[in-house]
Amino acid sequence: MITLSEHTSDETKNDIFERINCGSDLLKDMEKRKGIYRGLFIAIQ
């Protein structure tokens, strides 16, 4: 969670927005499965 003060500049807000929304990679299939499915088999890896 990111909490910004009411005194945060628009430049800082735009910078944070860009970093969050433009710098990520798509999840690989295995990363999706690890996030969705729970159980002993997954936990052992």
mmCIF file as Biopython writes it, N, C-alpha, C and O atoms, coordinates in Angstrom:
data_model
#
loop_
_atom_site.group_PDB
_atom_site.id
_atom_site.type_symbol
_atom_site.label_atom_id
_atom_site.label_alt_id
_atom_site.label_comp_id
_atom_site.label_asym_id
_atom_site.label_entity_id
_atom_site.label_seq_id
_atom_site.pdbx_PDB_ins_code
_atom_site.Cartn_x
_atom_site.Cartn_y
_atom_site.Cartn_z
_atom_site.occupancy
_atom_site.B_iso_or_equiv
_atom_site.auth_seq_id
_atom_site.auth_asym_id
_atom_site.pdbx_PDB_model_num
ATOM 1   N N  . MET A ? 1  ? 0.848  -1.156  0.000   1.0 0.0 1  A 1 
ATOM 2   C CA . MET A ? 1  ? 0.000  0.000   0.000   1.0 0.0 1  A 1 
ATOM 3   C C  . MET A ? 1  ? 0.903  1.230   0.000   1.0 0.0 1  A 1 
ATOM 4   O O  . MET A ? 1  ? 1.885  1.300   0.738   1.0 0.0 1  A 1 
ATOM 5   N N  . ILE A ? 2  ? 0.561  2.160   -0.812  1.0 0.0 2  A 1 
ATOM 6   C CA . ILE A ? 2  ? 1.277  3.428   -0.862  1.0 0.0 2  A 1 
ATOM 7   C C  . ILE A ? 2  ? 0.329  4.511   -0.376  1.0 0.0 2  A 1 
ATOM 8   O O  . ILE A ? 2  ? -0.778 4.658   -0.894  1.0 0.0 2  A 1 
ATOM 9   N N  . THR A ? 3  ? 0.761  5.257   0.606   1.0 0.0 3  A 1 
ATOM 10  C CA . THR A ? 3  ? -0.047 6.359   1.120   1.0 0.0 3  A 1 
ATOM 11  C C  . THR A ? 3  ? 0.691  7.652   0.826   1.0 0.0 3  A 1 
ATOM 12  O O  . THR A ? 3  ? 1.849  7.822   1.207   1.0 0.0 3  A 1 
ATOM 13  N N  . LEU A ? 4  ? 0.012  8.554   0.151   1.0 0.0 4  A 1 
ATOM 14  C CA . LEU A ? 4  ? 0.611  9.845   -0.186  1.0 0.0 4  A 1 
ATOM 15  C C  . LEU A ? 4  ? -0.013 10.935  0.672   1.0 0.0 4  A 1 
ATOM 16  O O  . LEU A ? 4  ? -1.204 10.906  0.982   1.0 0.0 4  A 1 
ATOM 17  N N  . SER A ? 5  ? 0.799  11.871  1.035   1.0 0.0 5  A 1 
ATOM 18  C CA . SER A ? 5  ? 0.283  13.002  1.800   1.0 0.0 5  A 1 
ATOM 19  C C  . SER A ? 5  ? -0.443 13.959  0.848   1.0 0.0 5  A 1 
ATOM 20  O O  . SER A ? 5  ? -0.248 13.911  -0.366  1.0 0.0 5  A 1 
ATOM 21  N N  . GLU A ? 6  ? -1.257 14.800  1.404   1.0 0.0 6  A 1 
ATOM 22  C CA . GLU A ? 6  ? -1.972 15.777  0.568   1.0 0.0 6  A 1 
ATOM 23  C C  . GLU A ? 6  ? -1.012 16.804  -0.034  1.0 0.0 6  A 1 
ATOM 24  O O  . GLU A ? 6  ? -1.387 17.556  -0.934  1.0 0.0 6  A 1 
ATOM 25  N N  . HIS A ? 7  ? 0.213  16.832  0.459   1.0 0.0 7  A 1 
ATOM 26  C CA . HIS A ? 7  ? 1.215  17.789  -0.032  1.0 0.0 7  A 1 
ATOM 27  C C  . HIS A ? 7  ? 2.114  17.189  -1.123  1.0 0.0 7  A 1 
ATOM 28  O O  . HIS A ? 7  ? 3.035  17.851  -1.600  1.0 0.0 7  A 1 
ATOM 29  N N  . THR A ? 8  ? 1.847  15.950  -1.512  1.0 0.0 8  A 1 
ATOM 30  C CA . THR A ? 8  ? 2.647  15.301  -2.550  1.0 0.0 8  A 1 
ATOM 31  C C  . THR A ? 8  ? 2.443  16.026  -3.874  1.0 0.0 8  A 1 
ATOM 32  O O  . THR A ? 8  ? 1.314  16.322  -4.264  1.0 0.0 8  A 1 
ATOM 33  N N  . SER A ? 9  ? 3.533  16.305  -4.552  1.0 0.0 9  A 1 
ATOM 34  C CA . SER A ? 9  ? 3.445  17.047  -5.815  1.0 0.0 9  A 1 
ATOM 35  C C  . SER A ? 9  ? 2.876  16.173  -6.927  1.0 0.0 9  A 1 
ATOM 36  O O  . SER A ? 9  ? 2.946  14.945  -6.868  1.0 0.0 9  A 1 
ATOM 37  N N  . ASP A ? 10 ? 2.313  16.823  -7.937  1.0 0.0 10 A 1 
ATOM 38  C CA . ASP A ? 10 ? 1.774  16.093  -9.084  1.0 0.0 10 A 1 
ATOM 39  C C  . ASP A ? 10 ? 2.887  15.328  -9.797  1.0 0.0 10 A 1 
ATOM 40  O O  . ASP A ? 10 ? 2.655  14.234  -10.313 1.0 0.0 10 A 1 
ATOM 41  N N  . GLU A ? 11 ? 4.070  15.886  -9.829  1.0 0.0 11 A 1 
ATOM 42  C CA . GLU A ? 11 ? 5.212  15.218  -10.469 1.0 0.0 11 A 1 
ATOM 43  C C  . GLU A ? 11 ? 5.510  13.885  -9.771  1.0 0.0 11 A 1 
ATOM 44  O O  . GLU A ? 11 ? 5.743  12.874  -10.434 1.0 0.0 11 A 1 
ATOM 45  N N  . THR A ? 12 ? 5.502  13.886  -8.456  1.0 0.0 12 A 1 
ATOM 46  C CA . THR A ? 12 ? 5.743  12.661  -7.697  1.0 0.0 12 A 1 
ATOM 47  C C  . THR A ? 12 ? 4.625  11.656  -7.920  1.0 0.0 12 A 1 
ATOM 48  O O  . THR A ? 12 ? 4.889  10.466  -8.095  1.0 0.0 12 A 1 
ATOM 49  N N  . LYS A ? 13 ? 3.384  12.114  -7.917  1.0 0.0 13 A 1 
ATOM 50  C CA . LYS A ? 13 ? 2.240  11.220  -8.161  1.0 0.0 13 A 1 
ATOM 51  C C  . LYS A ? 13 ? 2.347  10.572  -9.538  1.0 0.0 13 A 1 
ATOM 52  O O  . LYS A ? 13 ? 2.113  9.372   -9.678  1.0 0.0 13 A 1 
ATOM 53  N N  . ASN A ? 14 ? 2.694  11.351  -10.546 1.0 0.0 14 A 1 
ATOM 54  C CA . ASN A ? 14 ? 2.823  10.819  -11.902 1.0 0.0 14 A 1 
ATOM 55  C C  . ASN A ? 14 ? 3.984  9.833   -11.992 1.0 0.0 14 A 1 
ATOM 56  O O  . ASN A ? 14 ? 3.887  8.825   -12.691 1.0 0.0 14 A 1 
ATOM 57  N N  . ASP A ? 15 ? 5.079  10.116  -11.290 1.0 0.0 15 A 1 
ATOM 58  C CA . ASP A ? 15 ? 6.232  9.227   -11.290 1.0 0.0 15 A 1 
ATOM 59  C C  . ASP A ? 15 ? 5.866  7.871   -10.668 1.0 0.0 15 A 1 
ATOM 60  O O  . ASP A ? 15 ? 6.212  6.823   -11.213 1.0 0.0 15 A 1 
ATOM 61  N N  . ILE A ? 16 ? 5.178  7.896   -9.544  1.0 0.0 16 A 1 
ATOM 62  C CA . ILE A ? 16 ? 4.765  6.664   -8.878  1.0 0.0 16 A 1 
ATOM 63  C C  . ILE A ? 16 ? 3.803  5.874   -9.767  1.0 0.0 16 A 1 
ATOM 64  O O  . ILE A ? 16 ? 3.935  4.658   -9.900  1.0 0.0 16 A 1 
ATOM 65  N N  . PHE A ? 17 ? 2.836  6.566   -10.374 1.0 0.0 17 A 1 
ATOM 66  C CA . PHE A ? 17 ? 1.886  5.908   -11.270 1.0 0.0 17 A 1 
ATOM 67  C C  . PHE A ? 17 ? 2.622  5.209   -12.410 1.0 0.0 17 A 1 
ATOM 68  O O  . PHE A ? 17 ? 2.322  4.058   -12.727 1.0 0.0 17 A 1 
ATOM 69  N N  . GLU A ? 18 ? 3.578  5.891   -13.022 1.0 0.0 18 A 1 
ATOM 70  C CA . GLU A ? 18 ? 4.315  5.314   -14.144 1.0 0.0 18 A 1 
ATOM 71  C C  . GLU A ? 18 ? 5.121  4.097   -13.702 1.0 0.0 18 A 1 
ATOM 72  O O  . GLU A ? 18 ? 5.145  3.087   -14.406 1.0 0.0 18 A 1 
ATOM 73  N N  . ARG A ? 19 ? 5.772  4.176   -12.565 1.0 0.0 19 A 1 
ATOM 74  C CA . ARG A ? 19 ? 6.574  3.050   -12.069 1.0 0.0 19 A 1 
ATOM 75  C C  . ARG A ? 19 ? 5.709  1.825   -11.812 1.0 0.0 19 A 1 
ATOM 76  O O  . ARG A ? 19 ? 6.106  0.706   -12.137 1.0 0.0 19 A 1 
ATOM 77  N N  . ILE A ? 20 ? 4.536  2.025   -11.236 1.0 0.0 20 A 1 
ATOM 78  C CA . ILE A ? 20 ? 3.651  0.896   -10.926 1.0 0.0 20 A 1 
ATOM 79  C C  . ILE A ? 20 ? 3.071  0.277   -12.192 1.0 0.0 20 A 1 
ATOM 80  O O  . ILE A ? 20 ? 2.973  -0.946  -12.290 1.0 0.0 20 A 1 
ATOM 81  N N  . ASN A ? 21 ? 2.692  1.093   -13.149 1.0 0.0 21 A 1 
ATOM 82  C CA . ASN A ? 21 ? 1.932  0.608   -14.297 1.0 0.0 21 A 1 
ATOM 83  C C  . ASN A ? 21 ? 2.748  0.319   -15.554 1.0 0.0 21 A 1 
ATOM 84  O O  . ASN A ? 21 ? 2.221  -0.266  -16.500 1.0 0.0 21 A 1 
ATOM 85  N N  . CYS A ? 22 ? 4.001  0.708   -15.585 1.0 0.0 22 A 1 
ATOM 86  C CA . CYS A ? 22 ? 4.772  0.537   -16.821 1.0 0.0 22 A 1 
ATOM 87  C C  . CYS A ? 22 ? 5.969  -0.397  -16.682 1.0 0.0 22 A 1 
ATOM 88  O O  . CYS A ? 22 ? 6.582  -0.747  -17.691 1.0 0.0 22 A 1 
ATOM 89  N N  . GLY A ? 23 ? 6.314  -0.802  -15.496 1.0 0.0 23 A 1 
ATOM 90  C CA . GLY A ? 23 ? 7.546  -1.548  -15.344 1.0 0.0 23 A 1 
ATOM 91  C C  . GLY A ? 23 ? 7.399  -3.003  -14.995 1.0 0.0 23 A 1 
ATOM 92  O O  . GLY A ? 23 ? 8.365  -3.621  -14.548 1.0 0.0 23 A 1 
ATOM 93  N N  . SER A ? 24 ? 6.239  -3.571  -15.178 1.0 0.0 24 A 1 
ATOM 94  C CA . SER A ? 24 ? 6.059  -4.947  -14.734 1.0 0.0 24 A 1 
ATOM 95  C C  . SER A ? 24 ? 6.191  -5.931  -15.887 1.0 0.0 24 A 1 
ATOM 96  O O  . SER A ? 24 ? 6.063  -5.574  -17.059 1.0 0.0 24 A 1 
ATOM 97  N N  . ASP A ? 25 ? 6.451  -7.183  -15.518 1.0 0.0 25 A 1 
ATOM 98  C CA . ASP A ? 25 ? 6.504  -8.283  -16.478 1.0 0.0 25 A 1 
ATOM 99  C C  . ASP A ? 25 ? 5.246  -9.127  -16.318 1.0 0.0 25 A 1 
ATOM 100 O O  . ASP A ? 25 ? 4.668  -9.194  -15.233 1.0 0.0 25 A 1 
ATOM 101 N N  . LEU A ? 26 ? 4.829  -9.765  -17.395 1.0 0.0 26 A 1 
ATOM 102 C CA . LEU A ? 26 ? 3.697  -10.678 -17.320 1.0 0.0 26 A 1 
ATOM 103 C C  . LEU A ? 26 ? 4.115  -11.929 -16.559 1.0 0.0 26 A 1 
ATOM 104 O O  . LEU A ? 26 ? 5.262  -12.368 -16.653 1.0 0.0 26 A 1 
ATOM 105 N N  . LEU A ? 27 ? 3.179  -12.498 -15.806 1.0 0.0 27 A 1 
ATOM 106 C CA . LEU A ? 27 ? 3.468  -13.726 -15.076 1.0 0.0 27 A 1 
ATOM 107 C C  . LEU A ? 27 ? 3.635  -14.890 -16.041 1.0 0.0 27 A 1 
ATOM 108 O O  . LEU A ? 27 ? 2.937  -14.982 -17.051 1.0 0.0 27 A 1 
ATOM 109 N N  . LYS A ? 28 ? 4.567  -15.773 -15.718 1.0 0.0 28 A 1 
ATOM 110 C CA . LYS A ? 28 ? 4.731  -17.003 -16.474 1.0 0.0 28 A 1 
ATOM 111 C C  . LYS A ? 28 ? 3.650  -17.980 -16.010 1.0 0.0 28 A 1 
ATOM 112 O O  . LYS A ? 28 ? 3.072  -17.808 -14.936 1.0 0.0 28 A 1 
ATOM 113 N N  . ASP A ? 29 ? 3.378  -19.008 -16.827 1.0 0.0 29 A 1 
ATOM 114 C CA . ASP A ? 29 ? 2.327  -19.969 -16.491 1.0 0.0 29 A 1 
ATOM 115 C C  . ASP A ? 29 ? 2.552  -20.590 -15.114 1.0 0.0 29 A 1 
ATOM 116 O O  . ASP A ? 29 ? 1.600  -20.725 -14.345 1.0 0.0 29 A 1 
ATOM 117 N N  . MET A ? 30 ? 3.782  -20.970 -14.786 1.0 0.0 30 A 1 
ATOM 118 C CA . MET A ? 30 ? 4.056  -21.591 -13.495 1.0 0.0 30 A 1 
ATOM 119 C C  . MET A ? 30 ? 3.793  -20.616 -12.347 1.0 0.0 30 A 1 
ATOM 120 O O  . MET A ? 30 ? 3.296  -21.022 -11.297 1.0 0.0 30 A 1 
ATOM 121 N N  . GLU A ? 31 ? 4.117  -19.342 -12.534 1.0 0.0 31 A 1 
ATOM 122 C CA . GLU A ? 31 ? 3.852  -18.343 -11.497 1.0 0.0 31 A 1 
ATOM 123 C C  . GLU A ? 31 ? 2.353  -18.196 -11.257 1.0 0.0 31 A 1 
ATOM 124 O O  . GLU A ? 31 ? 1.919  -18.026 -10.117 1.0 0.0 31 A 1 
ATOM 125 N N  . LYS A ? 32 ? 1.561  -18.260 -12.330 1.0 0.0 32 A 1 
ATOM 126 C CA . LYS A ? 32 ? 0.099  -18.209 -12.181 1.0 0.0 32 A 1 
ATOM 127 C C  . LYS A ? 32 ? -0.403 -19.411 -11.395 1.0 0.0 32 A 1 
ATOM 128 O O  . LYS A ? 32 ? -1.221 -19.268 -10.487 1.0 0.0 32 A 1 
ATOM 129 N N  . ARG A ? 33 ? 0.096  -20.616 -11.753 1.0 0.0 33 A 1 
ATOM 130 C CA . ARG A ? 33 ? -0.347 -21.829 -11.062 1.0 0.0 33 A 1 
ATOM 131 C C  . ARG A ? 33 ? 0.014  -21.781 -9.583  1.0 0.0 33 A 1 
ATOM 132 O O  . ARG A ? 33 ? -0.787 -22.175 -8.735  1.0 0.0 33 A 1 
ATOM 133 N N  . LYS A ? 34 ? 1.208  -21.302 -9.270  1.0 0.0 34 A 1 
ATOM 134 C CA . LYS A ? 34 ? 1.621  -21.212 -7.867  1.0 0.0 34 A 1 
ATOM 135 C C  . LYS A ? 34 ? 0.725  -20.249 -7.092  1.0 0.0 34 A 1 
ATOM 136 O O  . LYS A ? 34 ? 0.481  -20.459 -5.903  1.0 0.0 34 A 1 
ATOM 137 N N  . GLY A ? 35 ? 0.242  -19.218 -7.734  1.0 0.0 35 A 1 
ATOM 138 C CA . GLY A ? 35 ? -0.627 -18.254 -7.082  1.0 0.0 35 A 1 
ATOM 139 C C  . GLY A ? 35 ? -2.062 -18.729 -6.930  1.0 0.0 35 A 1 
ATOM 140 O O  . GLY A ? 35 ? -2.761 -18.316 -6.005  1.0 0.0 35 A 1 
ATOM 141 N N  . ILE A ? 36 ? -2.505 -19.600 -7.839  1.0 0.0 36 A 1 
ATOM 142 C CA . ILE A ? 36 ? -3.898 -20.034 -7.845  1.0 0.0 36 A 1 
ATOM 143 C C  . ILE A ? 36 ? -4.115 -21.292 -7.013  1.0 0.0 36 A 1 
ATOM 144 O O  . ILE A ? 36 ? -5.053 -21.365 -6.219  1.0 0.0 36 A 1 
ATOM 145 N N  . TYR A ? 37 ? -3.242 -22.285 -7.199  1.0 0.0 37 A 1 
ATOM 146 C CA . TYR A ? 37 ? -3.467 -23.602 -6.593  1.0 0.0 37 A 1 
ATOM 147 C C  . TYR A ? 37 ? -2.676 -23.759 -5.306  1.0 0.0 37 A 1 
ATOM 148 O O  . TYR A ? 37 ? -1.527 -23.328 -5.211  1.0 0.0 37 A 1 
ATOM 149 N N  . ARG A ? 38 ? -3.303 -24.379 -4.323  1.0 0.0 38 A 1 
ATOM 150 C CA . ARG A ? 38 ? -2.666 -24.656 -3.033  1.0 0.0 38 A 1 
ATOM 151 C C  . ARG A ? 38 ? -2.637 -26.155 -2.826  1.0 0.0 38 A 1 
ATOM 152 O O  . ARG A ? 38 ? -3.477 -26.879 -3.360  1.0 0.0 38 A 1 
ATOM 153 N N  . GLY A ? 39 ? -1.685 -26.614 -2.061  1.0 0.0 39 A 1 
ATOM 154 C CA . GLY A ? 39 ? -1.657 -28.038 -1.743  1.0 0.0 39 A 1 
ATOM 155 C C  . GLY A ? 39 ? -0.240 -28.498 -1.466  1.0 0.0 39 A 1 
ATOM 156 O O  . GLY A ? 39 ? 0.717  -27.741 -1.626  1.0 0.0 39 A 1 
ATOM 157 N N  . LEU A ? 40 ? -0.118 -29.749 -1.047  1.0 0.0 40 A 1 
ATOM 158 C CA . LEU A ? 40 ? 1.170  -30.318 -0.685  1.0 0.0 40 A 1 
ATOM 159 C C  . LEU A ? 40 ? 2.148  -30.309 -1.849  1.0 0.0 40 A 1 
ATOM 160 O O  . LEU A ? 40 ? 3.319  -29.975 -1.669  1.0 0.0 40 A 1 
ATOM 161 N N  . PHE A ? 41 ? 1.685  -30.670 -3.038  1.0 0.0 41 A 1 
ATOM 162 C CA . PHE A ? 41 ? 2.574  -30.726 -4.192  1.0 0.0 41 A 1 
ATOM 163 C C  . PHE A ? 41 ? 3.216  -29.378 -4.473  1.0 0.0 41 A 1 
ATOM 164 O O  . PHE A ? 41 ? 4.417  -29.305 -4.730  1.0 0.0 41 A 1 
ATOM 165 N N  . ILE A ? 42 ? 2.444  -28.332 -4.428  1.0 0.0 42 A 1 
ATOM 166 C CA . ILE A ? 42 ? 2.955  -26.983 -4.686  1.0 0.0 42 A 1 
ATOM 167 C C  . ILE A ? 42 ? 3.903  -26.553 -3.569  1.0 0.0 42 A 1 
ATOM 168 O O  . ILE A ? 42 ? 4.931  -25.930 -3.836  1.0 0.0 42 A 1 
ATOM 169 N N  . ALA A ? 43 ? 3.570  -26.877 -2.333  1.0 0.0 43 A 1 
ATOM 170 C CA . ALA A ? 43 ? 4.368  -26.437 -1.184  1.0 0.0 43 A 1 
ATOM 171 C C  . ALA A ? 43 ? 5.740  -27.088 -1.162  1.0 0.0 43 A 1 
ATOM 172 O O  . ALA A ? 43 ? 6.683  -26.495 -0.638  1.0 0.0 43 A 1 
ATOM 173 N N  . ILE A ? 44 ? 5.885  -28.285 -1.710  1.0 0.0 44 A 1 
ATOM 174 C CA . ILE A ? 44 ? 7.166  -28.997 -1.664  1.0 0.0 44 A 1 
ATOM 175 C C  . ILE A ? 44 ? 8.206  -28.340 -2.564  1.0 0.0 44 A 1 
ATOM 176 O O  . ILE A ? 44 ? 9.398  -28.398 -2.264  1.0 0.0 44 A 1 
ATOM 177 N N  . GLN A ? 45 ? 7.794  -27.738 -3.622  1.0 0.0 45 A 1 
ATOM 178 C CA . GLN A ? 45 ? 8.740  -27.152 -4.560  1.0 0.0 45 A 1 
ATOM 179 C C  . GLN A ? 45 ? 9.575  -26.205 -3.844  1.0 0.0 45 A 1 
ATOM 180 O O  . GLN A ? 45 ? 10.454 -25.584 -4.440  1.0 0.0 45 A 1 
#
